[in-house]
Amino acid sequence: MFSATVIPLFILYLALLSVFMSHRGIMRQLRRAISWYGFIIIKVFPFPFARVRYRDYGKADPEGPYLFVCNHRSASDAFLMACLPYECVQVVNIWPFRIPVLGTFARLAGYLSIREMSFEEFSRKSIDLLNQGVSIIAFPEGTRSGSSVMRPFHSSVFRVALEARCPIVPICISGNEDKPHRGSLILHPGIIRMHKLPALPWEKYKDLTSFKLKNMVRDIIARELAGMEGNR
């Protein structure tokens, strides 16, 4: 019901914007609107049964854009990215684009379907977005784990980071393994914690290979998750 009401209004909003704004301005508004949608899905509807606690440990970081690298436990991770106060595009697998209407908007907003393009095309589009001031959000596990176990990382986004010379920001998400379970729409009660860690500037990782870089970032996220979950 919510989507059936909001999405037609959103289409009308974009149609009106197209009369007065540049293409770049429309894209910025489109990405902001998707973020508002995620904010309502993850913070308004589940409240007070499931709550989100977001902490930013990178307030002293230089201005972006950034490459955000996140662990991936649940389908709700994509909506949690609404906590980030930046213009962002997410790197996704094919299936989010198959969600009726919302998938169309994600494609229009420039979301990157990494399995539908070569690495060269992925790298070129990512660097073009970063040069426009748009941050990129990646889940290098490739698919959600559905548990507290973090899978190995893929290298593609780290190859792009080395080429683009952009800061990498680790994002740690805990507590949403069952919000919802895979194949379910039920959000179980509880607290979801999301920590944004300080940025890793290019100067600190420029001499690493993409293999070493992905393992370094994965270790940083794993250590923070252990602390968030009381295991250290």
mmCIF file of the C-alpha atoms, coordinates in Angstrom:
data_MODEL
# 
_entry.id   MODEL 
# 
loop_
_atom_site.group_PDB 
_atom_site.id 
_atom_site.type_symbol 
_atom_site.label_atom_id 
_atom_site.label_alt_id 
_atom_site.label_comp_id 
_atom_site.label_asym_id 
_atom_site.label_entity_id 
_atom_site.label_seq_id 
_atom_site.pdbx_PDB_ins_code 
_atom_site.Cartn_x 
_atom_site.Cartn_y 
_atom_site.Cartn_z 
_atom_site.occupancy 
_atom_site.B_iso_or_equiv 
_atom_site.pdbx_formal_charge 
_atom_site.auth_seq_id 
_atom_site.auth_comp_id 
_atom_site.auth_asym_id 
_atom_site.auth_atom_id 
_atom_site.pdbx_PDB_model_num 
ATOM 1   C CA . MET A 1 1   ? 0.000  0.000   0.000   1.00 0.00 ? 1   MET A CA 1 
ATOM 2   C CA . PHE A 1 2   ? 2.829  2.375   0.933   1.00 0.00 ? 2   PHE A CA 1 
ATOM 3   C CA . SER A 1 3   ? 4.719  1.756   -2.306  1.00 0.00 ? 3   SER A CA 1 
ATOM 4   C CA . ALA A 1 4   ? 1.526  1.913   -4.372  1.00 0.00 ? 4   ALA A CA 1 
ATOM 5   C CA . THR A 1 5   ? 0.851  5.384   -2.971  1.00 0.00 ? 5   THR A CA 1 
ATOM 6   C CA . VAL A 1 6   ? 4.333  6.848   -2.814  1.00 0.00 ? 6   VAL A CA 1 
ATOM 7   C CA . ILE A 1 7   ? 5.775  5.672   -6.113  1.00 0.00 ? 7   ILE A CA 1 
ATOM 8   C CA . PRO A 1 8   ? 3.117  7.278   -8.398  1.00 0.00 ? 8   PRO A CA 1 
ATOM 9   C CA . LEU A 1 9   ? 3.545  10.530  -6.441  1.00 0.00 ? 9   LEU A CA 1 
ATOM 10  C CA . PHE A 1 10  ? 7.278  10.212  -6.903  1.00 0.00 ? 10  PHE A CA 1 
ATOM 11  C CA . ILE A 1 11  ? 6.879  9.753   -10.660 1.00 0.00 ? 11  ILE A CA 1 
ATOM 12  C CA . LEU A 1 12  ? 4.774  12.924  -10.781 1.00 0.00 ? 12  LEU A CA 1 
ATOM 13  C CA . TYR A 1 13  ? 7.421  14.742  -8.720  1.00 0.00 ? 13  TYR A CA 1 
ATOM 14  C CA . LEU A 1 14  ? 10.173 13.743  -11.162 1.00 0.00 ? 14  LEU A CA 1 
ATOM 15  C CA . ALA A 1 15  ? 8.061  14.755  -14.148 1.00 0.00 ? 15  ALA A CA 1 
ATOM 16  C CA . LEU A 1 16  ? 7.659  18.235  -12.672 1.00 0.00 ? 16  LEU A CA 1 
ATOM 17  C CA . LEU A 1 17  ? 11.373 18.455  -11.864 1.00 0.00 ? 17  LEU A CA 1 
ATOM 18  C CA . SER A 1 18  ? 12.317 17.590  -15.447 1.00 0.00 ? 18  SER A CA 1 
ATOM 19  C CA . VAL A 1 19  ? 10.756 20.865  -16.598 1.00 0.00 ? 19  VAL A CA 1 
ATOM 20  C CA . PHE A 1 20  ? 12.939 23.028  -14.374 1.00 0.00 ? 20  PHE A CA 1 
ATOM 21  C CA . MET A 1 21  ? 16.145 21.106  -13.544 1.00 0.00 ? 21  MET A CA 1 
ATOM 22  C CA . SER A 1 22  ? 19.240 19.823  -15.318 1.00 0.00 ? 22  SER A CA 1 
ATOM 23  C CA . HIS A 1 23  ? 19.844 16.088  -15.749 1.00 0.00 ? 23  HIS A CA 1 
ATOM 24  C CA . ARG A 1 24  ? 22.434 16.203  -12.952 1.00 0.00 ? 24  ARG A CA 1 
ATOM 25  C CA . GLY A 1 25  ? 19.964 17.895  -10.628 1.00 0.00 ? 25  GLY A CA 1 
ATOM 26  C CA . ILE A 1 26  ? 17.259 15.335  -11.405 1.00 0.00 ? 26  ILE A CA 1 
ATOM 27  C CA . MET A 1 27  ? 19.670 12.471  -10.670 1.00 0.00 ? 27  MET A CA 1 
ATOM 28  C CA . ARG A 1 28  ? 20.570 14.042  -7.336  1.00 0.00 ? 28  ARG A CA 1 
ATOM 29  C CA . GLN A 1 29  ? 16.886 14.359  -6.412  1.00 0.00 ? 29  GLN A CA 1 
ATOM 30  C CA . LEU A 1 30  ? 16.166 10.810  -7.573  1.00 0.00 ? 30  LEU A CA 1 
ATOM 31  C CA . ARG A 1 31  ? 18.912 9.363   -5.358  1.00 0.00 ? 31  ARG A CA 1 
ATOM 32  C CA . ARG A 1 32  ? 17.747 11.490  -2.432  1.00 0.00 ? 32  ARG A CA 1 
ATOM 33  C CA . ALA A 1 33  ? 14.187 10.243  -2.863  1.00 0.00 ? 33  ALA A CA 1 
ATOM 34  C CA . ILE A 1 34  ? 15.352 6.600   -2.874  1.00 0.00 ? 34  ILE A CA 1 
ATOM 35  C CA . SER A 1 35  ? 17.211 7.354   0.371   1.00 0.00 ? 35  SER A CA 1 
ATOM 36  C CA . TRP A 1 36  ? 14.039 8.820   1.940   1.00 0.00 ? 36  TRP A CA 1 
ATOM 37  C CA . TYR A 1 37  ? 12.167 5.678   0.893   1.00 0.00 ? 37  TYR A CA 1 
ATOM 38  C CA . GLY A 1 38  ? 14.795 3.516   2.597   1.00 0.00 ? 38  GLY A CA 1 
ATOM 39  C CA . PHE A 1 39  ? 14.666 5.686   5.715   1.00 0.00 ? 39  PHE A CA 1 
ATOM 40  C CA . ILE A 1 40  ? 10.918 5.098   6.054   1.00 0.00 ? 40  ILE A CA 1 
ATOM 41  C CA . ILE A 1 41  ? 11.262 1.356   5.411   1.00 0.00 ? 41  ILE A CA 1 
ATOM 42  C CA . ILE A 1 42  ? 14.013 0.837   7.978   1.00 0.00 ? 42  ILE A CA 1 
ATOM 43  C CA . LYS A 1 43  ? 13.277 3.448   10.653  1.00 0.00 ? 43  LYS A CA 1 
ATOM 44  C CA . VAL A 1 44  ? 9.600  4.378   10.574  1.00 0.00 ? 44  VAL A CA 1 
ATOM 45  C CA . PHE A 1 45  ? 7.671  1.180   9.801   1.00 0.00 ? 45  PHE A CA 1 
ATOM 46  C CA . PRO A 1 46  ? 9.517  -1.177  12.237  1.00 0.00 ? 46  PRO A CA 1 
ATOM 47  C CA . PHE A 1 47  ? 9.519  1.319   15.135  1.00 0.00 ? 47  PHE A CA 1 
ATOM 48  C CA . PRO A 1 48  ? 9.445  0.615   18.104  1.00 0.00 ? 48  PRO A CA 1 
ATOM 49  C CA . PHE A 1 49  ? 9.938  -3.130  17.552  1.00 0.00 ? 49  PHE A CA 1 
ATOM 50  C CA . ALA A 1 50  ? 13.161 -2.863  15.530  1.00 0.00 ? 50  ALA A CA 1 
ATOM 51  C CA . ARG A 1 51  ? 15.342 0.217   15.993  1.00 0.00 ? 51  ARG A CA 1 
ATOM 52  C CA . VAL A 1 52  ? 18.482 1.444   14.258  1.00 0.00 ? 52  VAL A CA 1 
ATOM 53  C CA . ARG A 1 53  ? 21.448 2.928   16.136  1.00 0.00 ? 53  ARG A CA 1 
ATOM 54  C CA . TYR A 1 54  ? 23.900 4.642   13.789  1.00 0.00 ? 54  TYR A CA 1 
ATOM 55  C CA . ARG A 1 55  ? 27.325 5.883   14.879  1.00 0.00 ? 55  ARG A CA 1 
ATOM 56  C CA . ASP A 1 56  ? 29.704 7.940   12.760  1.00 0.00 ? 56  ASP A CA 1 
ATOM 57  C CA . TYR A 1 57  ? 33.357 7.573   13.796  1.00 0.00 ? 57  TYR A CA 1 
ATOM 58  C CA . GLY A 1 58  ? 34.579 9.428   10.740  1.00 0.00 ? 58  GLY A CA 1 
ATOM 59  C CA . LYS A 1 59  ? 33.328 12.952  11.418  1.00 0.00 ? 59  LYS A CA 1 
ATOM 60  C CA . ALA A 1 60  ? 36.864 14.318  11.018  1.00 0.00 ? 60  ALA A CA 1 
ATOM 61  C CA . ASP A 1 61  ? 37.301 12.717  7.589   1.00 0.00 ? 61  ASP A CA 1 
ATOM 62  C CA . PRO A 1 62  ? 38.030 14.943  4.595   1.00 0.00 ? 62  PRO A CA 1 
ATOM 63  C CA . GLU A 1 63  ? 35.123 15.616  2.297   1.00 0.00 ? 63  GLU A CA 1 
ATOM 64  C CA . GLY A 1 64  ? 34.083 12.772  -0.024  1.00 0.00 ? 64  GLY A CA 1 
ATOM 65  C CA . PRO A 1 65  ? 33.050 11.233  -2.286  1.00 0.00 ? 65  PRO A CA 1 
ATOM 66  C CA . TYR A 1 66  ? 33.826 7.852   -0.731  1.00 0.00 ? 66  TYR A CA 1 
ATOM 67  C CA . LEU A 1 67  ? 33.741 4.184   -1.543  1.00 0.00 ? 67  LEU A CA 1 
ATOM 68  C CA . PHE A 1 68  ? 31.676 2.653   1.270   1.00 0.00 ? 68  PHE A CA 1 
ATOM 69  C CA . VAL A 1 69  ? 32.442 -1.034  1.901   1.00 0.00 ? 69  VAL A CA 1 
ATOM 70  C CA . CYS A 1 70  ? 29.856 -2.923  4.000   1.00 0.00 ? 70  CYS A CA 1 
ATOM 71  C CA . ASN A 1 71  ? 29.367 -6.387  5.420   1.00 0.00 ? 71  ASN A CA 1 
ATOM 72  C CA . HIS A 1 72  ? 26.155 -7.969  4.139   1.00 0.00 ? 72  HIS A CA 1 
ATOM 73  C CA . ARG A 1 73  ? 23.816 -9.987  6.364   1.00 0.00 ? 73  ARG A CA 1 
ATOM 74  C CA . SER A 1 74  ? 20.308 -9.110  5.270   1.00 0.00 ? 74  SER A CA 1 
ATOM 75  C CA . ALA A 1 75  ? 18.161 -7.607  2.531   1.00 0.00 ? 75  ALA A CA 1 
ATOM 76  C CA . SER A 1 76  ? 17.592 -4.698  4.931   1.00 0.00 ? 76  SER A CA 1 
ATOM 77  C CA . ASP A 1 77  ? 21.265 -3.647  4.479   1.00 0.00 ? 77  ASP A CA 1 
ATOM 78  C CA . ALA A 1 78  ? 20.422 -1.760  1.286   1.00 0.00 ? 78  ALA A CA 1 
ATOM 79  C CA . PHE A 1 79  ? 17.755 0.297   3.087   1.00 0.00 ? 79  PHE A CA 1 
ATOM 80  C CA . LEU A 1 80  ? 20.101 0.980   6.045   1.00 0.00 ? 80  LEU A CA 1 
ATOM 81  C CA . MET A 1 81  ? 22.288 2.970   3.662   1.00 0.00 ? 81  MET A CA 1 
ATOM 82  C CA . ALA A 1 82  ? 19.704 5.744   4.081   1.00 0.00 ? 82  ALA A CA 1 
ATOM 83  C CA . CYS A 1 83  ? 21.603 6.554   7.305   1.00 0.00 ? 83  CYS A CA 1 
ATOM 84  C CA . LEU A 1 84  ? 24.511 7.881   5.215   1.00 0.00 ? 84  LEU A CA 1 
ATOM 85  C CA . PRO A 1 85  ? 24.068 11.609  4.550   1.00 0.00 ? 85  PRO A CA 1 
ATOM 86  C CA . TYR A 1 86  ? 25.578 11.531  1.068   1.00 0.00 ? 86  TYR A CA 1 
ATOM 87  C CA . GLU A 1 87  ? 24.501 11.221  -2.521  1.00 0.00 ? 87  GLU A CA 1 
ATOM 88  C CA . CYS A 1 88  ? 25.171 7.533   -3.178  1.00 0.00 ? 88  CYS A CA 1 
ATOM 89  C CA . VAL A 1 89  ? 24.822 4.796   -5.757  1.00 0.00 ? 89  VAL A CA 1 
ATOM 90  C CA . GLN A 1 90  ? 24.838 1.136   -4.714  1.00 0.00 ? 90  GLN A CA 1 
ATOM 91  C CA . VAL A 1 91  ? 26.603 -1.755  -6.425  1.00 0.00 ? 91  VAL A CA 1 
ATOM 92  C CA . VAL A 1 92  ? 23.995 -4.521  -6.738  1.00 0.00 ? 92  VAL A CA 1 
ATOM 93  C CA . ASN A 1 93  ? 23.456 -7.960  -8.163  1.00 0.00 ? 93  ASN A CA 1 
ATOM 94  C CA . ILE A 1 94  ? 20.825 -8.440  -10.842 1.00 0.00 ? 94  ILE A CA 1 
ATOM 95  C CA . TRP A 1 95  ? 17.843 -9.242  -8.591  1.00 0.00 ? 95  TRP A CA 1 
ATOM 96  C CA . PRO A 1 96  ? 17.210 -5.736  -7.113  1.00 0.00 ? 96  PRO A CA 1 
ATOM 97  C CA . PHE A 1 97  ? 16.600 -4.497  -10.648 1.00 0.00 ? 97  PHE A CA 1 
ATOM 98  C CA . ARG A 1 98  ? 13.819 -7.092  -10.973 1.00 0.00 ? 98  ARG A CA 1 
ATOM 99  C CA . ILE A 1 99  ? 11.795 -5.595  -8.094  1.00 0.00 ? 99  ILE A CA 1 
ATOM 100 C CA . PRO A 1 100 ? 8.722  -4.006  -9.706  1.00 0.00 ? 100 PRO A CA 1 
ATOM 101 C CA . VAL A 1 101 ? 8.973  -0.227  -10.039 1.00 0.00 ? 101 VAL A CA 1 
ATOM 102 C CA . LEU A 1 102 ? 11.618 0.226   -7.343  1.00 0.00 ? 102 LEU A CA 1 
ATOM 103 C CA . GLY A 1 103 ? 14.096 -1.714  -9.495  1.00 0.00 ? 103 GLY A CA 1 
ATOM 104 C CA . THR A 1 104 ? 13.347 0.622   -12.383 1.00 0.00 ? 104 THR A CA 1 
ATOM 105 C CA . PHE A 1 105 ? 14.074 3.649   -10.216 1.00 0.00 ? 105 PHE A CA 1 
ATOM 106 C CA . ALA A 1 106 ? 17.334 2.100   -9.000  1.00 0.00 ? 106 ALA A CA 1 
ATOM 107 C CA . ARG A 1 107 ? 18.423 1.612   -12.627 1.00 0.00 ? 107 ARG A CA 1 
ATOM 108 C CA . LEU A 1 108 ? 17.409 5.178   -13.512 1.00 0.00 ? 108 LEU A CA 1 
ATOM 109 C CA . ALA A 1 109 ? 19.419 6.441   -10.516 1.00 0.00 ? 109 ALA A CA 1 
ATOM 110 C CA . GLY A 1 110 ? 22.545 4.840   -11.955 1.00 0.00 ? 110 GLY A CA 1 
ATOM 111 C CA . TYR A 1 111 ? 22.850 1.865   -9.597  1.00 0.00 ? 111 TYR A CA 1 
ATOM 112 C CA . LEU A 1 112 ? 25.569 -0.470  -10.859 1.00 0.00 ? 112 LEU A CA 1 
ATOM 113 C CA . SER A 1 113 ? 24.518 -4.031  -11.690 1.00 0.00 ? 113 SER A CA 1 
ATOM 114 C CA . ILE A 1 114 ? 27.950 -5.565  -11.449 1.00 0.00 ? 114 ILE A CA 1 
ATOM 115 C CA . ARG A 1 115 ? 27.000 -8.924  -12.993 1.00 0.00 ? 115 ARG A CA 1 
ATOM 116 C CA . GLU A 1 116 ? 25.619 -7.265  -16.119 1.00 0.00 ? 116 GLU A CA 1 
ATOM 117 C CA . MET A 1 117 ? 28.822 -5.480  -17.146 1.00 0.00 ? 117 MET A CA 1 
ATOM 118 C CA . SER A 1 118 ? 32.492 -6.153  -17.730 1.00 0.00 ? 118 SER A CA 1 
ATOM 119 C CA . PHE A 1 119 ? 35.010 -5.006  -15.155 1.00 0.00 ? 119 PHE A CA 1 
ATOM 120 C CA . GLU A 1 120 ? 36.174 -2.290  -17.553 1.00 0.00 ? 120 GLU A CA 1 
ATOM 121 C CA . GLU A 1 121 ? 32.648 -0.887  -17.848 1.00 0.00 ? 121 GLU A CA 1 
ATOM 122 C CA . PHE A 1 122 ? 32.099 -1.171  -14.080 1.00 0.00 ? 122 PHE A CA 1 
ATOM 123 C CA . SER A 1 123 ? 35.357 0.658   -13.397 1.00 0.00 ? 123 SER A CA 1 
ATOM 124 C CA . ARG A 1 124 ? 34.637 3.401   -15.944 1.00 0.00 ? 124 ARG A CA 1 
ATOM 125 C CA . LYS A 1 125 ? 31.127 4.062   -14.614 1.00 0.00 ? 125 LYS A CA 1 
ATOM 126 C CA . SER A 1 126 ? 32.298 3.996   -10.988 1.00 0.00 ? 126 SER A CA 1 
ATOM 127 C CA . ILE A 1 127 ? 35.083 6.492   -11.600 1.00 0.00 ? 127 ILE A CA 1 
ATOM 128 C CA . ASP A 1 128 ? 32.729 8.733   -13.575 1.00 0.00 ? 128 ASP A CA 1 
ATOM 129 C CA . LEU A 1 129 ? 30.297 8.777   -10.611 1.00 0.00 ? 129 LEU A CA 1 
ATOM 130 C CA . LEU A 1 130 ? 33.096 9.526   -8.132  1.00 0.00 ? 130 LEU A CA 1 
ATOM 131 C CA . ASN A 1 131 ? 34.284 12.392  -10.336 1.00 0.00 ? 131 ASN A CA 1 
ATOM 132 C CA . GLN A 1 132 ? 30.753 13.811  -10.185 1.00 0.00 ? 132 GLN A CA 1 
ATOM 133 C CA . GLY A 1 133 ? 30.919 13.748  -6.366  1.00 0.00 ? 133 GLY A CA 1 
ATOM 134 C CA . VAL A 1 134 ? 28.705 10.656  -6.007  1.00 0.00 ? 134 VAL A CA 1 
ATOM 135 C CA . SER A 1 135 ? 29.771 8.092   -3.397  1.00 0.00 ? 135 SER A CA 1 
ATOM 136 C CA . ILE A 1 136 ? 29.555 4.367   -4.136  1.00 0.00 ? 136 ILE A CA 1 
ATOM 137 C CA . ILE A 1 137 ? 28.267 1.699   -1.732  1.00 0.00 ? 137 ILE A CA 1 
ATOM 138 C CA . ALA A 1 138 ? 29.500 -1.871  -2.212  1.00 0.00 ? 138 ALA A CA 1 
ATOM 139 C CA . PHE A 1 139 ? 28.814 -5.184  -0.490  1.00 0.00 ? 139 PHE A CA 1 
ATOM 140 C CA . PRO A 1 140 ? 31.889 -7.175  -1.578  1.00 0.00 ? 140 PRO A CA 1 
ATOM 141 C CA . GLU A 1 141 ? 30.636 -10.447 -0.067  1.00 0.00 ? 141 GLU A CA 1 
ATOM 142 C CA . GLY A 1 142 ? 28.453 -10.547 -3.169  1.00 0.00 ? 142 GLY A CA 1 
ATOM 143 C CA . THR A 1 143 ? 25.366 -11.917 -1.433  1.00 0.00 ? 143 THR A CA 1 
ATOM 144 C CA . ARG A 1 144 ? 23.868 -11.656 2.033   1.00 0.00 ? 144 ARG A CA 1 
ATOM 145 C CA . SER A 1 145 ? 25.111 -14.207 4.567   1.00 0.00 ? 145 SER A CA 1 
ATOM 146 C CA . GLY A 1 146 ? 21.928 -14.424 6.657   1.00 0.00 ? 146 GLY A CA 1 
ATOM 147 C CA . SER A 1 147 ? 24.103 -14.930 9.733   1.00 0.00 ? 147 SER A CA 1 
ATOM 148 C CA . SER A 1 148 ? 26.932 -13.345 11.715  1.00 0.00 ? 148 SER A CA 1 
ATOM 149 C CA . VAL A 1 149 ? 29.494 -15.162 9.537   1.00 0.00 ? 149 VAL A CA 1 
ATOM 150 C CA . MET A 1 150 ? 31.168 -12.818 7.056   1.00 0.00 ? 150 MET A CA 1 
ATOM 151 C CA . ARG A 1 151 ? 31.995 -14.302 3.661   1.00 0.00 ? 151 ARG A CA 1 
ATOM 152 C CA . PRO A 1 152 ? 35.255 -13.651 1.750   1.00 0.00 ? 152 PRO A CA 1 
ATOM 153 C CA . PHE A 1 153 ? 35.361 -10.383 -0.207  1.00 0.00 ? 153 PHE A CA 1 
ATOM 154 C CA . HIS A 1 154 ? 35.514 -10.053 -3.992  1.00 0.00 ? 154 HIS A CA 1 
ATOM 155 C CA . SER A 1 155 ? 38.228 -7.774  -5.396  1.00 0.00 ? 155 SER A CA 1 
ATOM 156 C CA . SER A 1 156 ? 36.465 -5.663  -8.048  1.00 0.00 ? 156 SER A CA 1 
ATOM 157 C CA . VAL A 1 157 ? 35.578 -2.614  -5.936  1.00 0.00 ? 157 VAL A CA 1 
ATOM 158 C CA . PHE A 1 158 ? 39.078 -2.542  -4.457  1.00 0.00 ? 158 PHE A CA 1 
ATOM 159 C CA . ARG A 1 159 ? 40.609 -2.510  -7.946  1.00 0.00 ? 159 ARG A CA 1 
ATOM 160 C CA . VAL A 1 160 ? 38.391 0.494   -8.667  1.00 0.00 ? 160 VAL A CA 1 
ATOM 161 C CA . ALA A 1 161 ? 39.463 2.199   -5.410  1.00 0.00 ? 161 ALA A CA 1 
ATOM 162 C CA . LEU A 1 162 ? 43.134 1.825   -6.327  1.00 0.00 ? 162 LEU A CA 1 
ATOM 163 C CA . GLU A 1 163 ? 42.490 3.259   -9.782  1.00 0.00 ? 163 GLU A CA 1 
ATOM 164 C CA . ALA A 1 164 ? 40.202 6.078   -8.616  1.00 0.00 ? 164 ALA A CA 1 
ATOM 165 C CA . ARG A 1 165 ? 42.397 6.998   -5.619  1.00 0.00 ? 165 ARG A CA 1 
ATOM 166 C CA . CYS A 1 166 ? 39.317 7.514   -3.475  1.00 0.00 ? 166 CYS A CA 1 
ATOM 167 C CA . PRO A 1 167 ? 38.950 7.084   0.305   1.00 0.00 ? 167 PRO A CA 1 
ATOM 168 C CA . ILE A 1 168 ? 37.503 3.761   1.461   1.00 0.00 ? 168 ILE A CA 1 
ATOM 169 C CA . VAL A 1 169 ? 35.046 3.896   4.374   1.00 0.00 ? 169 VAL A CA 1 
ATOM 170 C CA . PRO A 1 170 ? 34.275 0.593   6.177   1.00 0.00 ? 170 PRO A CA 1 
ATOM 171 C CA . ILE A 1 171 ? 30.651 0.178   7.283   1.00 0.00 ? 171 ILE A CA 1 
ATOM 172 C CA . CYS A 1 172 ? 29.781 -2.426  9.942   1.00 0.00 ? 172 CYS A CA 1 
ATOM 173 C CA . ILE A 1 173 ? 26.219 -3.713  10.373  1.00 0.00 ? 173 ILE A CA 1 
ATOM 174 C CA . SER A 1 174 ? 25.171 -5.958  13.245  1.00 0.00 ? 174 SER A CA 1 
ATOM 175 C CA . GLY A 1 175 ? 21.872 -7.271  14.576  1.00 0.00 ? 175 GLY A CA 1 
ATOM 176 C CA . ASN A 1 176 ? 19.849 -7.539  11.373  1.00 0.00 ? 176 ASN A CA 1 
ATOM 177 C CA . GLU A 1 177 ? 20.556 -11.198 10.475  1.00 0.00 ? 177 GLU A CA 1 
ATOM 178 C CA . ASP A 1 178 ? 16.861 -11.917 11.154  1.00 0.00 ? 178 ASP A CA 1 
ATOM 179 C CA . LYS A 1 179 ? 15.471 -8.590  9.916   1.00 0.00 ? 179 LYS A CA 1 
ATOM 180 C CA . PRO A 1 180 ? 14.185 -10.231 7.830   1.00 0.00 ? 180 PRO A CA 1 
ATOM 181 C CA . HIS A 1 181 ? 15.297 -13.850 7.455   1.00 0.00 ? 181 HIS A CA 1 
ATOM 182 C CA . ARG A 1 182 ? 16.005 -14.902 3.869   1.00 0.00 ? 182 ARG A CA 1 
ATOM 183 C CA . GLY A 1 183 ? 12.665 -15.670 2.151   1.00 0.00 ? 183 GLY A CA 1 
ATOM 184 C CA . SER A 1 184 ? 10.622 -13.843 4.788   1.00 0.00 ? 184 SER A CA 1 
ATOM 185 C CA . LEU A 1 185 ? 9.210  -10.325 5.181   1.00 0.00 ? 185 LEU A CA 1 
ATOM 186 C CA . ILE A 1 186 ? 8.982  -10.494 8.979   1.00 0.00 ? 186 ILE A CA 1 
ATOM 187 C CA . LEU A 1 187 ? 11.192 -8.069  10.918  1.00 0.00 ? 187 LEU A CA 1 
ATOM 188 C CA . HIS A 1 188 ? 12.033 -9.604  14.279  1.00 0.00 ? 188 HIS A CA 1 
ATOM 189 C CA . PRO A 1 189 ? 12.251 -7.174  17.249  1.00 0.00 ? 189 PRO A CA 1 
ATOM 190 C CA . GLY A 1 190 ? 15.657 -5.936  18.304  1.00 0.00 ? 190 GLY A CA 1 
ATOM 191 C CA . ILE A 1 191 ? 18.402 -3.361  17.828  1.00 0.00 ? 191 ILE A CA 1 
ATOM 192 C CA . ILE A 1 192 ? 20.300 -2.951  14.541  1.00 0.00 ? 192 ILE A CA 1 
ATOM 193 C CA . ARG A 1 193 ? 23.689 -1.290  14.933  1.00 0.00 ? 193 ARG A CA 1 
ATOM 194 C CA . MET A 1 194 ? 25.505 0.422   12.095  1.00 0.00 ? 194 MET A CA 1 
ATOM 195 C CA . HIS A 1 195 ? 28.985 1.914   12.544  1.00 0.00 ? 195 HIS A CA 1 
ATOM 196 C CA . LYS A 1 196 ? 30.665 4.145   9.983   1.00 0.00 ? 196 LYS A CA 1 
ATOM 197 C CA . LEU A 1 197 ? 34.426 3.906   10.585  1.00 0.00 ? 197 LEU A CA 1 
ATOM 198 C CA . PRO A 1 198 ? 37.096 6.507   9.734   1.00 0.00 ? 198 PRO A CA 1 
ATOM 199 C CA . ALA A 1 199 ? 38.062 6.706   6.079   1.00 0.00 ? 199 ALA A CA 1 
ATOM 200 C CA . LEU A 1 200 ? 41.172 5.019   4.712   1.00 0.00 ? 200 LEU A CA 1 
ATOM 201 C CA . PRO A 1 201 ? 42.786 7.574   2.392   1.00 0.00 ? 201 PRO A CA 1 
ATOM 202 C CA . TRP A 1 202 ? 44.388 6.379   -0.825  1.00 0.00 ? 202 TRP A CA 1 
ATOM 203 C CA . GLU A 1 203 ? 47.839 7.290   0.534   1.00 0.00 ? 203 GLU A CA 1 
ATOM 204 C CA . LYS A 1 204 ? 47.467 4.594   3.199   1.00 0.00 ? 204 LYS A CA 1 
ATOM 205 C CA . TYR A 1 205 ? 46.675 1.743   0.826   1.00 0.00 ? 205 TYR A CA 1 
ATOM 206 C CA . LYS A 1 206 ? 48.154 2.776   -2.527  1.00 0.00 ? 206 LYS A CA 1 
ATOM 207 C CA . ASP A 1 207 ? 51.027 0.263   -2.347  1.00 0.00 ? 207 ASP A CA 1 
ATOM 208 C CA . LEU A 1 208 ? 48.787 -2.740  -1.661  1.00 0.00 ? 208 LEU A CA 1 
ATOM 209 C CA . THR A 1 209 ? 47.459 -5.156  -4.242  1.00 0.00 ? 209 THR A CA 1 
ATOM 210 C CA . SER A 1 210 ? 43.681 -5.416  -4.529  1.00 0.00 ? 210 SER A CA 1 
ATOM 211 C CA . PHE A 1 211 ? 43.942 -8.839  -2.845  1.00 0.00 ? 211 PHE A CA 1 
ATOM 212 C CA . LYS A 1 212 ? 45.760 -7.461  0.194   1.00 0.00 ? 212 LYS A CA 1 
ATOM 213 C CA . LEU A 1 213 ? 43.530 -4.393  0.289   1.00 0.00 ? 213 LEU A CA 1 
ATOM 214 C CA . LYS A 1 214 ? 40.290 -6.396  0.356   1.00 0.00 ? 214 LYS A CA 1 
ATOM 215 C CA . ASN A 1 215 ? 41.615 -8.579  3.166   1.00 0.00 ? 215 ASN A CA 1 
ATOM 216 C CA . MET A 1 216 ? 42.769 -5.539  5.132   1.00 0.00 ? 216 MET A CA 1 
ATOM 217 C CA . VAL A 1 217 ? 39.342 -3.877  4.908   1.00 0.00 ? 217 VAL A CA 1 
ATOM 218 C CA . ARG A 1 218 ? 37.612 -7.154  5.743   1.00 0.00 ? 218 ARG A CA 1 
ATOM 219 C CA . ASP A 1 219 ? 39.806 -7.516  8.862   1.00 0.00 ? 219 ASP A CA 1 
ATOM 220 C CA . ILE A 1 220 ? 38.935 -3.947  9.958   1.00 0.00 ? 220 ILE A CA 1 
ATOM 221 C CA . ILE A 1 221 ? 35.216 -4.683  9.627   1.00 0.00 ? 221 ILE A CA 1 
ATOM 222 C CA . ALA A 1 222 ? 35.564 -8.055  11.399  1.00 0.00 ? 222 ALA A CA 1 
ATOM 223 C CA . ARG A 1 223 ? 37.343 -6.464  14.369  1.00 0.00 ? 223 ARG A CA 1 
ATOM 224 C CA . GLU A 1 224 ? 34.690 -3.776  14.715  1.00 0.00 ? 224 GLU A CA 1 
ATOM 225 C CA . LEU A 1 225 ? 31.866 -6.326  14.469  1.00 0.00 ? 225 LEU A CA 1 
ATOM 226 C CA . ALA A 1 226 ? 33.518 -8.417  17.190  1.00 0.00 ? 226 ALA A CA 1 
ATOM 227 C CA . GLY A 1 227 ? 33.545 -5.367  19.433  1.00 0.00 ? 227 GLY A CA 1 
ATOM 228 C CA . MET A 1 228 ? 29.948 -4.453  18.586  1.00 0.00 ? 228 MET A CA 1 
ATOM 229 C CA . GLU A 1 229 ? 28.844 -7.972  19.479  1.00 0.00 ? 229 GLU A CA 1 
ATOM 230 C CA . GLY A 1 230 ? 30.926 -8.262  22.645  1.00 0.00 ? 230 GLY A CA 1 
ATOM 231 C CA . ASN A 1 231 ? 33.330 -10.882 21.350  1.00 0.00 ? 231 ASN A CA 1 
ATOM 232 C CA . ARG A 1 232 ? 36.603 -9.108  22.100  1.00 0.00 ? 232 ARG A CA 1 
# 
